[in-house]
Amino acid sequence: SSGINAEYGQALIVMVLGVAGLTYTLLDYSIFVEALGTLSLCTEATLALPQLIKNYNTRSTEGMSVSMVMLWFFGDSVKTLYFLLRETPVQFLMCGALQIIVDILILFQVIGYGSGHRGD
């Protein structure tokens, strides 16, 4: 297990240094900066998708609560409203909308499945 952790740590360091070097090198190219920003937004917007899929596959939301998902929903809604009011580029609104949709779907799962395990 420690070997896997060491390999993971090394891979993470190489990746971070590689992306940092690439960013430093291409910082003057707006297309690169826009692409990096969009990739970052999309990554953040899809953070809850694995949870949504896991909940669906196991028919369980064990460990999740309605209040926790409501806080996700509230935070993502406020952030998306901020993006709307500040007239940010459309990718901000699209990613915010995706986060809100996923929050709502997970909320329905928490309500529908409860916190227990069902249906294997």
Z-matrix of the N, CA and C atoms (Angstrom, degrees):
N
C 1 1.459
C 2 1.536 1 111.19
N 3 1.348 2 116.81 1 -39.52
C 4 1.467 3 118.85 2 180.00
C 5 1.519 4 111.21 3 -67.45
N 6 1.351 5 117.29 4 -29.90
C 7 1.456 6 121.26 5 176.31
C 8 1.516 7 111.44 6 -64.98
N 9 1.322 8 115.52 7 -41.01
C 10 1.465 9 120.23 8 178.25
C 11 1.525 10 109.71 9 -65.68
N 12 1.324 11 117.07 10 -42.65
C 13 1.463 12 120.59 11 178.78
C 14 1.520 13 111.50 12 -62.73
N 15 1.325 14 116.87 13 -40.26
C 16 1.467 15 120.71 14 178.75
C 17 1.525 16 110.48 15 -65.62
N 18 1.338 17 116.88 16 -42.05
C 19 1.463 18 120.58 17 177.89
C 20 1.527 19 110.78 18 -64.13
N 21 1.309 20 115.88 19 -41.39
C 22 1.463 21 120.57 20 178.25
C 23 1.529 22 110.03 21 -62.21
N 24 1.312 23 116.76 22 -44.86
C 25 1.462 24 121.12 23 179.27
C 26 1.517 25 111.85 24 -61.99
N 27 1.322 26 116.47 25 -42.55
C 28 1.463 27 120.49 26 178.12
C 29 1.527 28 111.07 27 -64.53
N 30 1.321 29 116.79 28 -44.12
C 31 1.463 30 120.76 29 179.29
C 32 1.523 31 110.57 30 -62.99
N 33 1.316 32 116.32 31 -39.88
C 34 1.461 33 120.64 32 179.22
C 35 1.528 34 111.02 33 -64.28
N 36 1.317 35 116.84 34 -43.76
C 37 1.474 36 121.28 35 178.66
C 38 1.528 37 110.51 36 -62.15
N 39 1.328 38 116.85 37 -45.65
C 40 1.463 39 120.52 38 179.04
C 41 1.527 40 110.56 39 -61.24
N 42 1.337 41 116.85 40 -43.62
C 43 1.458 42 120.83 41 -179.86
C 44 1.533 43 111.00 42 -63.31
N 45 1.309 44 117.09 43 -47.31
C 46 1.467 45 120.92 44 -179.20
C 47 1.523 46 110.63 45 -62.02
N 48 1.314 47 116.70 46 -45.58
C 49 1.467 48 119.52 47 179.07
C 50 1.527 49 111.18 48 -64.90
N 51 1.323 50 117.45 49 -39.29
C 52 1.457 51 121.27 50 178.01
C 53 1.513 52 112.51 51 -62.91
N 54 1.323 53 116.30 52 -47.06
C 55 1.465 54 120.51 53 179.37
C 56 1.525 55 110.24 54 -66.77
N 57 1.324 56 117.53 55 -39.43
C 58 1.467 57 120.61 56 177.78
C 59 1.524 58 110.78 57 -62.24
N 60 1.325 59 116.65 58 -44.69
C 61 1.462 60 120.39 59 178.77
C 62 1.517 61 112.07 60 -64.33
N 63 1.324 62 116.25 61 -43.25
C 64 1.462 63 121.03 62 177.69
C 65 1.528 64 111.09 63 -62.16
N 66 1.324 65 116.03 64 -43.46
C 67 1.465 66 120.58 65 179.61
C 68 1.521 67 110.49 66 -63.76
N 69 1.311 68 117.41 67 -44.95
C 70 1.463 69 120.90 68 179.06
C 71 1.526 70 110.42 69 -60.44
N 72 1.315 71 116.50 70 -41.85
C 73 1.463 72 121.59 71 -177.97
C 74 1.529 73 111.78 72 -68.41
N 75 1.330 74 117.38 73 -38.49
C 76 1.465 75 121.19 74 -172.88
C 77 1.525 76 113.85 75 -105.25
N 78 1.320 77 117.13 76 13.25
C 79 1.460 78 121.54 77 -175.65
C 80 1.527 79 113.55 78 -59.87
N 81 1.307 80 118.47 79 -26.73
C 82 1.462 81 121.45 80 -178.59
C 83 1.529 82 113.18 81 -82.82
N 84 1.318 83 117.58 82 -5.26
C 85 1.470 84 121.74 83 -179.13
C 86 1.525 85 108.99 84 -99.42
N 87 1.327 86 115.45 85 109.65
C 88 1.466 87 119.64 86 -174.67
C 89 1.524 88 112.16 87 -61.49
N 90 1.315 89 118.51 88 -33.03
C 91 1.463 90 120.20 89 179.43
C 92 1.524 91 110.55 90 -62.95
N 93 1.326 92 117.13 91 -37.71
C 94 1.466 93 120.73 92 177.51
C 95 1.525 94 110.09 93 -66.57
N 96 1.322 95 116.65 94 -45.95
C 97 1.470 96 120.86 95 -179.06
C 98 1.529 97 110.24 96 -61.87
N 99 1.341 98 116.71 97 -42.58
C 100 1.473 99 120.81 98 178.22
C 101 1.528 100 110.85 99 -63.45
N 102 1.335 101 116.34 100 -43.71
C 103 1.471 102 120.33 101 -179.72
C 104 1.524 103 110.67 102 -64.54
N 105 1.320 104 116.98 103 -42.61
C 106 1.461 105 121.02 104 179.11
C 107 1.530 106 110.52 105 -63.76
N 108 1.312 107 116.60 106 -42.67
C 109 1.462 108 120.58 107 177.95
C 110 1.519 109 112.53 108 -63.09
N 111 1.332 110 115.79 109 -42.94
C 112 1.464 111 120.16 110 178.96
C 113 1.528 112 110.72 111 -65.68
N 114 1.332 113 116.98 112 -42.02
C 115 1.464 114 120.79 113 176.83
C 116 1.526 115 110.76 114 -60.55
N 117 1.317 116 116.41 115 -41.45
C 118 1.461 117 121.39 116 178.43
C 119 1.529 118 110.90 117 -63.16
N 120 1.324 119 116.91 118 -45.63
C 121 1.463 120 121.22 119 178.73
C 122 1.524 121 111.24 120 -61.05
N 123 1.330 122 116.08 121 -44.72
C 124 1.465 123 120.13 122 -179.48
C 125 1.524 124 111.30 123 -64.64
N 126 1.319 125 116.34 124 -38.05
C 127 1.463 126 120.27 125 177.98
C 128 1.520 127 110.13 126 -62.41
N 129 1.325 128 116.51 127 -47.01
C 130 1.464 129 119.45 128 179.51
C 131 1.519 130 111.31 129 -64.70
N 132 1.331 131 116.48 130 -39.40
C 133 1.461 132 120.67 131 -176.99
C 134 1.522 133 112.32 132 -65.52
N 135 1.314 134 117.49 133 -25.13
C 136 1.465 135 119.92 134 -176.56
C 137 1.532 136 113.10 135 -102.37
N 138 1.325 137 117.72 136 9.50
C 139 1.470 138 120.01 137 -177.89
C 140 1.528 139 113.36 138 -58.14
N 141 1.317 140 118.09 139 -34.35
C 142 1.466 141 120.47 140 -176.52
C 143 1.527 142 113.17 141 -88.07
N 144 1.338 143 118.26 142 -7.66
C 145 1.464 144 119.88 143 -178.50
C 146 1.531 145 113.67 144 -59.77
N 147 1.340 146 119.86 145 -42.99
C 148 1.473 147 117.79 146 177.16
C 149 1.532 148 112.60 147 -58.84
N 150 1.331 149 117.45 148 -35.53
C 151 1.466 150 120.30 149 177.85
C 152 1.525 151 110.53 150 -66.56
N 153 1.322 152 116.50 151 -42.83
C 154 1.463 153 121.57 152 178.42
C 155 1.525 154 110.11 153 -59.13
N 156 1.315 155 116.66 154 -45.80
C 157 1.468 156 121.69 155 -179.40
C 158 1.530 157 111.21 156 -66.76
N 159 1.330 158 116.51 157 -42.74
C 160 1.474 159 120.10 158 178.88
C 161 1.527 160 110.15 159 -61.93
N 162 1.328 161 116.39 160 -45.54
C 163 1.464 162 119.84 161 178.38
C 164 1.522 163 110.81 162 -57.50
N 165 1.328 164 116.44 163 -43.69
C 166 1.459 165 121.03 164 -179.54
C 167 1.532 166 110.86 165 -63.87
N 168 1.322 167 116.41 166 -47.22
C 169 1.472 168 120.56 167 -176.85
C 170 1.523 169 112.69 168 -65.49
N 171 1.337 170 116.84 169 -36.81
C 172 1.472 171 120.12 170 -178.11
C 173 1.527 172 112.44 171 -94.31
N 174 1.320 173 116.12 172 -8.89
C 175 1.475 174 121.11 173 -175.47
C 176 1.525 175 110.37 174 53.17
N 177 1.337 176 115.29 175 38.91
C 178 1.456 177 121.50 176 -177.51
C 179 1.521 178 109.59 177 -146.29
N 180 1.311 179 115.63 178 144.99
C 181 1.464 180 121.81 179 172.11
C 182 1.520 181 109.35 180 -123.66
N 183 1.317 182 114.48 181 36.48
C 184 1.464 183 120.58 182 -178.94
C 185 1.527 184 110.30 183 -52.23
N 186 1.329 185 115.37 184 130.77
C 187 1.458 186 121.59 185 179.11
C 188 1.521 187 113.96 186 89.09
N 189 1.320 188 117.62 187 -6.23
C 190 1.465 189 120.51 188 179.86
C 191 1.531 190 108.77 189 -104.74
N 192 1.323 191 115.15 190 149.89
C 193 1.460 192 119.19 191 178.26
C 194 1.527 193 109.93 192 -127.77
N 195 1.309 194 115.21 193 156.80
C 196 1.468 195 120.78 194 177.59
C 197 1.518 196 109.60 195 -59.24
N 198 1.332 197 117.67 196 -42.75
C 199 1.466 198 119.97 197 -177.19
C 200 1.531 199 111.38 198 -63.94
N 201 1.336 200 118.17 199 -37.07
C 202 1.455 201 120.64 200 178.76
C 203 1.534 202 110.40 201 -63.95
N 204 1.318 203 116.37 202 -46.72
C 205 1.465 204 119.93 203 -178.55
C 206 1.531 205 110.27 204 -68.61
N 207 1.315 206 117.13 205 -34.34
C 208 1.470 207 120.11 206 176.20
C 209 1.530 208 110.31 207 -63.75
N 210 1.317 209 118.24 208 -36.74
C 211 1.462 210 120.82 209 176.30
C 212 1.527 211 110.95 210 -66.80
N 213 1.342 212 117.45 211 -39.40
C 214 1.469 213 120.09 212 174.02
C 215 1.523 214 109.51 213 -58.41
N 216 1.336 215 115.08 214 -48.83
C 217 1.459 216 121.26 215 -178.14
C 218 1.530 217 110.97 216 -60.12
N 219 1.327 218 116.01 217 -45.48
C 220 1.472 219 120.56 218 -179.96
C 221 1.528 220 110.59 219 -61.60
N 222 1.324 221 116.92 220 -47.89
C 223 1.460 222 120.91 221 -180.00
C 224 1.519 223 112.31 222 -61.12
N 225 1.329 224 116.57 223 -45.78
C 226 1.462 225 120.23 224 -179.84
C 227 1.526 226 111.55 225 -67.49
N 228 1.328 227 117.18 226 -34.03
C 229 1.465 228 120.98 227 178.36
C 230 1.527 229 111.03 228 -68.39
N 231 1.319 230 116.84 229 -44.81
C 232 1.470 231 120.59 230 178.74
C 233 1.526 232 110.22 231 -62.94
N 234 1.327 233 116.07 232 -43.53
C 235 1.468 234 120.34 233 179.28
C 236 1.529 235 110.56 234 -61.82
N 237 1.327 236 117.97 235 -43.61
C 238 1.460 237 121.59 236 -179.40
C 239 1.527 238 110.58 237 -68.02
N 240 1.320 239 117.50 238 -38.16
C 241 1.462 240 120.45 239 175.46
C 242 1.526 241 110.66 240 -62.17
N 243 1.312 242 116.75 241 -41.18
C 244 1.461 243 121.44 242 175.95
C 245 1.525 244 110.25 243 -59.30
N 246 1.338 245 116.42 244 -45.99
C 247 1.459 246 120.08 245 178.20
C 248 1.524 247 110.73 246 -59.35
N 249 1.324 248 116.53 247 -41.14
C 250 1.461 249 121.29 248 -179.60
C 251 1.522 250 111.13 249 -65.40
N 252 1.321 251 116.63 250 -46.75
C 253 1.468 252 120.87 251 -177.69
C 254 1.522 253 112.48 252 -68.77
N 255 1.320 254 117.05 253 -30.54
C 256 1.468 255 121.50 254 179.69
C 257 1.524 256 112.54 255 -86.62
N 258 1.338 257 115.87 256 0.23
C 259 1.465 258 121.81 257 179.45
C 260 1.533 259 111.64 258 53.21
N 261 1.329 260 115.05 259 48.51
C 262 1.461 261 120.64 260 178.95
C 263 1.530 262 109.72 261 -73.52
N 264 1.321 263 117.94 262 165.67
C 265 1.466 264 120.01 263 177.86
C 266 1.530 265 112.03 264 -55.63
N 267 1.315 266 115.04 265 154.53
C 268 1.461 267 121.72 266 -171.93
C 269 1.533 268 113.02 267 -59.71
N 270 1.338 269 118.33 268 -30.20
C 271 1.468 270 118.76 269 -178.89
C 272 1.528 271 111.90 270 -63.44
N 273 1.330 272 118.11 271 -28.50
C 274 1.467 273 120.82 272 176.05
C 275 1.529 274 110.21 273 -65.39
N 276 1.322 275 115.94 274 -44.98
C 277 1.466 276 120.14 275 -179.73
C 278 1.525 277 111.57 276 -67.14
N 279 1.318 278 116.85 277 -40.59
C 280 1.463 279 120.27 278 -179.95
C 281 1.526 280 111.13 279 -64.20
N 282 1.318 281 116.57 280 -43.33
C 283 1.461 282 119.67 281 179.14
C 284 1.524 283 111.29 282 -68.71
N 285 1.321 284 117.26 283 -38.26
C 286 1.460 285 120.52 284 175.91
C 287 1.516 286 111.45 285 -62.81
N 288 1.338 287 116.49 286 -42.14
C 289 1.469 288 120.75 287 178.34
C 290 1.525 289 110.51 288 -63.42
N 291 1.337 290 117.15 289 -40.84
C 292 1.467 291 120.48 290 177.76
C 293 1.529 292 110.43 291 -61.19
N 294 1.328 293 116.87 292 -43.01
C 295 1.465 294 120.09 293 179.27
C 296 1.535 295 110.88 294 -62.02
N 297 1.311 296 116.73 295 -42.09
C 298 1.474 297 120.41 296 179.75
C 299 1.530 298 110.19 297 -64.16
N 300 1.333 299 117.42 298 -42.58
C 301 1.465 300 120.85 299 178.80
C 302 1.526 301 110.74 300 -61.54
N 303 1.328 302 116.84 301 -45.52
C 304 1.473 303 120.36 302 179.51
C 305 1.529 304 109.97 303 -64.24
N 306 1.334 305 117.37 304 -40.26
C 307 1.471 306 120.50 305 177.20
C 308 1.524 307 110.62 306 -58.38
N 309 1.321 308 116.82 307 -44.80
C 310 1.471 309 121.34 308 -179.17
C 311 1.525 310 110.37 309 -64.49
N 312 1.334 311 116.75 310 -43.15
C 313 1.469 312 119.79 311 178.71
C 314 1.525 313 111.37 312 -62.19
N 315 1.328 314 116.95 313 -42.70
C 316 1.467 315 120.17 314 178.09
C 317 1.527 316 110.10 315 -66.13
N 318 1.321 317 117.40 316 -37.74
C 319 1.468 318 120.32 317 176.87
C 320 1.526 319 110.43 318 -60.47
N 321 1.336 320 116.75 319 -44.45
C 322 1.471 321 119.74 320 176.50
C 323 1.524 322 110.91 321 -60.96
N 324 1.323 323 117.05 322 -37.88
C 325 1.462 324 120.04 323 177.55
C 326 1.519 325 111.19 324 -64.16
N 327 1.324 326 116.91 325 -45.06
C 328 1.474 327 120.67 326 -178.96
C 329 1.522 328 110.11 327 -61.82
N 330 1.325 329 116.03 328 -41.30
C 331 1.463 330 119.70 329 179.25
C 332 1.533 331 110.18 330 -70.60
N 333 1.328 332 116.64 331 -44.07
C 334 1.462 333 120.87 332 -176.27
C 335 1.514 334 114.16 333 -73.16
N 336 1.319 335 117.17 334 -43.97
C 337 1.462 336 120.65 335 -177.49
C 338 1.516 337 112.56 336 -86.02
N 339 1.321 338 117.24 337 -22.72
C 340 1.450 339 119.75 338 -173.51
C 341 1.525 340 109.65 339 71.59
N 342 1.294 341 117.05 340 -167.45
C 343 1.457 342 119.79 341 -178.85
C 344 1.525 343 112.03 342 -98.17
N 345 1.336 344 116.98 343 0.43
C 346 1.457 345 120.03 344 179.80
C 347 1.512 346 111.70 345 -92.58
N 348 1.310 347 117.04 346 173.40
C 349 1.463 348 123.14 347 -179.56
C 350 1.523 349 109.44 348 -95.09
N 351 1.330 350 115.45 349 132.89
C 352 1.463 351 119.44 350 179.83
C 353 1.507 352 110.92 351 -131.61
N 354 1.281 353 115.52 352 156.55
C 355 1.453 354 126.60 353 166.50
C 356 1.498 355 118.12 354 46.20
N 357 1.283 356 119.54 355 87.47
C 358 1.478 357 121.75 356 170.92
C 359 1.502 358 109.11 357 -97.34
